Amino acid sequence: MTTPDERRRRGRAARERVSRSEHGRWIAAADRPDPLGVLERQASDRVTRLLPIRYGRMADSAFAFLRGAAAVMAADLAAVPDTGLTVQLCGDAHLLNFGVYASPERALLFDVNDFDETYPGPFEWDLKRLAASIAVAARSIGLDEERVRLGARIAVTGYATAMHRLAGMGELDVWYARVDTADLLPLLRKHGQRKRFEAGLAHARRRTSLQAFGKLTEERDGQRRIISAPPLIEPLKENELQGVGKVYSDYRATLAEDRRVLLDRYRFVDAATKVVGVGSVGTRCFILLLEGRDGRDPLFLQIKEAGRSVLEDHLPPARVDAEVAAHHGGRRVVTGQHLMQASSDIFLGWTTGPAGRHFYGRQLRDMKGSVEVAEMRPSGLRAYADLCGRTLARAHARTGDRLAIAGYLGRADTFADAVAEFAVRYADRTQEDHRELTTAIEDGRIKATTGV
């Protein structure tokens, strides 16, 4: 067994593979794949009629484009040397994929909360995507270039500070570490920040199955049914409901026994397809309405398609855990979420659906909430960047060698400065890619539906 000093030295030795300052020297490769071509190839197995919604949402802003272009950025990150210091990656760690949700004990936690692209890989890929998203978001709210760079740098500094702290902790202490939102309130010194944060928490607490029940259902023929709001929500036909019932049964079988006992207290009522997110639009997604004690005791589940991670084409098989390499997308997502999150949804499970498609299941709403970029103020963005950086470090420390990563980062500002430089450069590239998309829409080469 290697000693802590040896693990730190391993991290410092990784600087010979790629120096810390080298992370800031990014320019688009001469043979960089066409970003629109990457998106079109990714969409080849999606629901065709929904793709104009995806492109319309991505065209809304450079930040929206970045959200939907995880596959584009994965190819860009793979084109440059990496540290070889492997963790379980989120795979899509932009700042809106962090947020609050309820733990099984009903505490509101802050954590990474999207794992559709999770996969083992070099730690800096997540960090660079986070930093780039902060730079793009900072520009979108009108910050000058100095504060754009500062926001990205703060996220990296927060990550490094947290990783050094975690490197000094024992294994169980790292595993049990979490960010409880109750612990964040005393850190918000400005009254306005604290007031907005508390309002956000109150909004999250209201986002439950009962709230979704009032918003997403209606009375039809004397029974409660999911509303029809095409193309975003479309109830299933009778023959389709039978197929979903089989998918639901197989999903149930992947839950722990105590969760199956709980789920069996609910009866299946209705199901519908639902369009979700930005990058996910076009993947197959179902919402299921279940009823517990009575009609005022609903449970909404989401059964979402899980294809290949955008990272899979860019990482050598040697880096992939044998169990994850079984290539069940739903199990990949569920395993990655359990590995990275301090506490996860009690109804996380996976299943195989029609045509052999892979899915994972979870609660549709369980006090989930995230920030609104357009409403962020400069001080709020900086505080949020620091929080996301620290949270990402905790997730990575659970699955990678935190001492080696801390050894690589060191105590100097070299790495933070370099990744901040990368973030600014990648924000430039994202704006150019976004313009390419909007031009293609204007020229009629890509069909897009706006405002949906």
Secondary structure, DSSP 8 states (H G I E B T S, - for coil): ---HHHHHHHHHHGGGTS-SGGGG-----TT---HHHHHHHHGGGS-GGGHHHHHHHHTT-HHHHHHH-HHHHHHHHHTS-----EEEE-S---GGGEEEEE-TTS-EEEEE---TT-EEEEHHHHHHHHHHHHHHHHHHTT--HHHHHHHHHHHHHHHHHHHHHHHTS-HHHHHH--EEHHHHGGG--SHHHHHHHHHHHHHHHH-SHHHHHHHHEEEETTEEEE--BTTTEEE--HHHHHHHHHHHHHHHHTS-HHHHHHHTTSEEEEEEEE--SSTTTTS-EEEEEEE-SSTT-EEEEEEEE----TTGGGS-GGGS-TTGGG--HHHHHHHHHHHH-SS--TT-EEEE-GGG-EEEEEES-SS-B---GGG--HHHHHHHHHHHHHHHHHHHHHHS-HHHHHHHH-SSSHHHHHHHHHHHHHHHHHHHHHHHHHHHHHTTSS------
